[in-house]
Each structure stands twice: as structure tokens, then as C-alpha cells.
Amino acid sequence: MAPKRKAKSKPSAPAADVPVGLEAAFRRIANLLALSLVKGEGEAQKIQTLTAVGFSVQEVAQLLNKKANTVSAALYAFRKAAT
């Protein structure tokens, strides 16, 4: 008989009585606004828009669940095509 697998648990939100750092809260809000800004766009357009509004390559990669090298390569290809 195969061993039973444990169900994956989703990370829970912090309890209401646990204070969240102000910086972390602002970062979360900024990330949510950024993702809503690029909703419905293609991956390349998302990368271009997010970097244009000031997110670093690492931040864009984290937001889009991509590797930083993938984001850098997409930006390079976009810049090369623009010239």
C-alpha cells in the first residue's frame, strides 16, 4: 500500500492581533497595485510595464514567479527590438 500524502497547506494570513511592519504592509500594497496594473497583459508587456514604473528585475521576477535571468532576457530582447 502506498504511503498517504500530506495535504499541502496554504500559508495563512497573520492573525488580526499580530502587528505587521508598516514597511511590509506598504510593500504588499505596492505589489498588489502593480499586479492589478498589468492584469490581462502578456508576459513581455508585464515585464516592461513593471520595470518602467520602477520595480527592479529581482522584484519583477518575484512578482511574476519567474527567474531574474528570464526577466533580464525579456528586457534585453525588448530593448534590442526597439532599436
ChimeraX attribute file (.defattr): number of C-alpha atoms within 10 A of each C-alpha:
attribute: neighborCount
match mode: 1-to-1
recipient: residues
	/A:1	3
	/A:2	4
	/A:3	5
	/A:4	6
	/A:5	6
	/A:6	6
	/A:7	6
	/A:8	6
	/A:9	6
	/A:10	6
	/A:11	6
	/A:12	6
	/A:13	6
	/A:14	9
	/A:15	8
	/A:16	7
	/A:17	6
	/A:18	7
	/A:19	8
	/A:20	11
	/A:21	9
	/A:22	9
	/A:23	9
	/A:24	10
	/A:25	11
	/A:26	11
	/A:27	12
	/A:28	12
	/A:29	12
	/A:30	12
	/A:31	17
	/A:32	12
	/A:33	12
	/A:34	18
	/A:35	16
	/A:36	10
	/A:37	13
	/A:38	16
	/A:39	11
	/A:40	10
	/A:41	11
	/A:42	9
	/A:43	14
	/A:44	13
	/A:45	15
	/A:46	19
	/A:47	24
	/A:48	18
	/A:49	17
	/A:50	19
	/A:51	16
	/A:52	10
	/A:53	9
	/A:54	10
	/A:55	17
	/A:56	14
	/A:57	19
	/A:58	14
	/A:59	17
	/A:60	25
	/A:61	18
	/A:62	14
	/A:63	16
	/A:64	13
	/A:65	9
	/A:66	13
	/A:67	13
	/A:68	16
	/A:69	12
	/A:70	13
	/A:71	24
	/A:72	16
	/A:73	11
	/A:74	17
	/A:75	18
	/A:76	12
	/A:77	12
	/A:78	15
	/A:79	11
	/A:80	9
	/A:81	8
	/A:82	7
	/A:83	5
